[in-house]
Amino acid sequence: MIEIVTADGRREREVMAAMRSRAAAANAEITRAVAAIMEDVKERGLPAVEEYSLRFDGRAPFELDRERLEAAYRACPPELIAAMEHAAANIRDYNEKLLAKSAQWRSPDGGVVGRVVRGLTRVGIYVPGGTAAYPSSVLMNAVPARVAGVEEIVMVTPPTENLNDAVLAAALIAGVDRVIAVGGAQAVAALTYGAGFIPRVDKLVGPGNAFVAAAKRMAYGQLDIDMVAGPSEVLVIADESANPKFVAADLLSQAEHDKLASAVLLTDSPELARAVDAEIVRQTGYLSRSEIMECSLRDFGCAIVCRSLEEAVELANEIAPEHLEIVTRNPRDLLPAVRNAGAVFLGAWSPEPLGDYLAGPDHVLPTSGTARFFSPLSVDSFLKTMSVIEYDRQTLESVSGQIVCLAEAERLTAHANSIRVRFEEE
């Protein structure tokens, strides 16, 4: 079921190329359609949003009141509420420990310098509707924003006939301020420019379909975005000590996302690779999304037998996976060599779904090799900083000559003058 290849300098490169190819450029037709929607909403505001919402979703946008969220909370099974509240508590604790603080100190010159840390004023969270409704994503996006001190969190979700109770309950648990039933590119446009009762936001986060992704790309610059996420991926580094049943289960947990998901095993043990393949066949037989998993593993999955674990880590760094599991006899020994990954899971008892749902670190992670330069969503994503500079007369005078020297070297005489006039004789 899963191809087993030996690293030879060629095949593993083909695997990496296939993984990167999944993040294809936006379809030209989608791009044109979305550009027209964005421009129309910019020009006409809410009437344009209403027209697109009626055309694509069959309902005009509307805002949900707190009573509707509380009803959704009551409608959820108690065990689901308990799980979501536990997850929210862990996410909150994790981000509170990361929260940057404002600070000021004396510079070597003797002046006061520092920075002020502020939460963003208003953040939008996009939540897909229909079968792609994930309450865990609500928690992962909203709780860090709340910890950052964001003044207002606005969640948008398509105005389906039956809004998902778990998603609405998660919004209540996470402290979302407003929930507006509007979806698609028109929702992104409304949050970008403002449209009637739908406010303009400073940042937009959350997953969506190809139209939403294209709209987020176009909106960037008018507002900030988290990232344009590609298909999900997991890479497992394992040695002969790993339990093939566990490894297979973890590969399948990502392969079930969609047919473009990627699940790759790197190992120094040919025996483990064969055992994992057998387990994949066995477990796929009783899992519900077997067709999706089979397509994903056929097109974007494989087991690569490396000459050593060190070679496996180097290959993992080149792939820069969204999720990296290290299931070896001493997994922490390999961590210092890991440079590029969205999230790292150490040991047999730290499977990827633990991070997806409950551990606390965010499951909004860089994909398609972008872990080389992007980081997971966190409280940092919802903060901005302002520099602070305060010198007195004596301290400024002590460095005035150097400032003038630098300004004149750049032929910016007004800059130099700004310093000189302060010390001229009256």
Secondary structure, DSSP 8 states (H G I E B T S, - for coil): --EEEE--SSHHHHHHHHHHHTS----HHHHHHHHHHHHHHHHH-HHHHHHHHHHHHSS--EEE-HHHHHHHHHHS-HHHHHHHHHHHHHHHHHHHHH----EEEE-TTS-EEEEEEEE-SEEEEE---TT---HHHHHHHHHHHHHHT-SEEEEEE---SS--HHHHHHHHHHT-SEEEE--HHHHHHHHHH-BTTB---SEEE----HHHHHHHHHHBTTBEES------EEEEEE-TTS-HHHHHHHHHHHHTS-TT-EEEEEES-HHHHHHHHHHHHHHHTT-TTHHHHHHHHHHHEEEEE-SSHHHHHHHHHHH--SEEEEESSSGGGGGGG----SEEEESTT--HHHHHHTSSS-S----TTGGGT-----GGGGEEEEEEEE--HHHHHHHHHHHHHHHHHTT-HHHHHHHHGGGS--
